[in-house]
C-alpha cells in the first residue's frame, strides 16, 4: 500500500478529531485484532474442530510414513542378501508408497489449509461483528485496529475479549438465505 493511501485514514481521523473538538468529545477505542483472534475462545473452538476433522488423516499419514521408513530401513539392511528380483520388487513397492504418501500429503495440506482459512474467516467475521456490537453498546464513535501505539485507556481489546468469553465458543452457522416464493402463474388463485 502506498504512503498516500496509508495517510488517508490518518487525515480522516485528524479531521474527525478537529471537528470533534469544536462540537463534542469523540469516544475512540483501539482493538488489537491479532491478539483478539489468538485469545478468543471461538478461535480455539474452531482449531479444535479442525483437529478433530483432520486428526485421523494426519495420523494415517504418519503411520504410512513410519511404515515406509521401516521398509526403507529393512531394504537397507537386507538389500545385499536379497535376490535381484526381491530387491527390485521391494524398491518398486517403496517408490510407489513414497509417491502415494506424497500425493496424500499434498491433498491433506490443501484440504487442511482450505478448511483452516474457512474457519478463520468465519471467526474473523464473528469478531468484527462482536467488536461493532460492543462499540455500539458502549457508545464508541470510532474503533480502530492495526494501530502502532495507543495509550492504555483507549485499548478495548481486553474488554471485548471478556465479552467474547461469555459467548458460546462454537460459532453458529448463519441462517440460510430466504428465497422468494415462486410467482403464481397468471389466472391461478
N, C-alpha and C positions, 0 to 999 in steps of 0.2 A: 504494500500500500504506500502511496506517495506521501511525502510530508504534508503536502497541501491537504490531501484527503484526511489525514490524521488530525489536522488542525481545525477542520470544520466543526466537529463536535465540541472542541475546546472553545472555539469562538462562540458557538451557540450557547454553551454553558455560561461564558462570561456575559453574554447578552442577557441571559435569564437572571444572572446574579445582579447585574446592574439594574435591570427592570425591577427585580425583587426588592432591592434596597430602596427604590423610590416608593414602592407601594406597601409591601408587607414582607415578612420573613418567609423564606423558602426553606422547606424541610427537605434536606438531602441525606441520602443513605448510600452506603457503598457495600457491595457484596463481593466477597472473594468466591467467585463461582467455582473455581477449581477445587478449593477446599470444601465447599458445599457438596460438590459432586463426589469427592473422595469419602467424606464422612457421613453422608446421608444414608439412613437405613434402607431406603429404596434402592440405592446403588448396590448395597451389599446383598439385598434380596435378589436383584437381577443377576449378580455374579453367581450367587448360589444356584439360581435356576439354570444358568448356563453350565455350571459344573455338573449338575445332575443330568442335564441333557447330553453333554459331551464327554462326561467321565467314562462311561462304558467304552466308547470308541477309542478314547485315549489309552485306556488300559489294554484294549485289544491290540492297538498298535505297539504298545510297549512289550506285550507278550510276544508279538510277531517279531519285533526287533531282537528280543532276547533269544528267541528260537533260532533266528538267523545267525546270531553271534555264536551260539553253541554249535551250529552246523559248520560255521566257518572255522572255529577252533578245532572241531573234530577233523575237518578236512586238512587243516594244517598239520595236526599230529599224525593222522593215519594216511595221509595222501601218498607218502613214499612207499607204503606197503600195499596199497590198493592196486587192483588190476587197472589197466588203462581205461577199460570200459566203465568200471565202477567210479573211478576218479572223474572221468568226463561227465558221467551222469550226475554225480554229486555237484560238480562245478556248475552244470547247466541248471540244476534244481536251485542252487544257491543264487545264481544270477536272476532266475525267474522270480524267486522270493524277494530279492532286493528290489527288482523292478516293481513288483506288486506292492511292497512296503512303501516305496517312493510314491507310487500313484495314489495309494490310500492316504498317505501322509499329506500329500498336496490337496486332496479332496477335503480331508479333515481340516486343514488350515483354512481353506477357502470357506467352508461351511461355518466353522467356528468364528472366523473373522466377520463374516456377513451377519451372523446372529448377534455377535457382540455389538456391532455397530447399530443393529436394530434396537437392541435392548438399551444401549446407552443413549440413543436418540430419543427413545420413549422416556427415559429417566430425565434427560435434559429438558424436554418439553414440559414434563411434570414440574420440575424445579422452577422453571421460568414462570409457570402458572402460579405456583405457590409463592414465589417472590412477589409477583404482582398482587396476589391476594393479600399478602402480609403488608405490602406497601400501602395499598388502598385502606386497609383496616387501621393502620397506624397513622394515616394522614400524610404520607410522604408525597412530595411534589415531584421528586426526581430520585431514582435509584440507579447508580452506576455500577458497572462491572469492569474488570480489567484495568484497574487504576494502579499506578505505580506506588502511590503513597496516599494514605488518608489517616487523619487523627482518629484515635480510638472511638470517640463518641459517634463518629459517622459510620463506623463499621457495624453493620447489622447482621453479619454472617452468623454469629452465634445465636442471635435471636431467631433467625429464620430456621437454623438447624434445630433449635429447641422445638419449634412448631412442627417441623418435619418428623421429629421423633415421637410426636403424639399421634401421627397419622399411621395408617396401616403400611407395613413395609412393602407389601406387594401392590403394585400399581394396577388398578382395574383397567380392563380393556375399554377403549372408548365405545360409547353406544353406537350401534350401526346407523348409518346414514338413512334417513327416511326417504323412501321412494314415493313419488306421487302416485296416486291411484290412477289406473288406466282410464282414459277418457271413454265415455259411453258413446256407442255408435249412434248416429242420428236416428231418431224415430223410436228409440227404446226408452222405457220409462224407468 
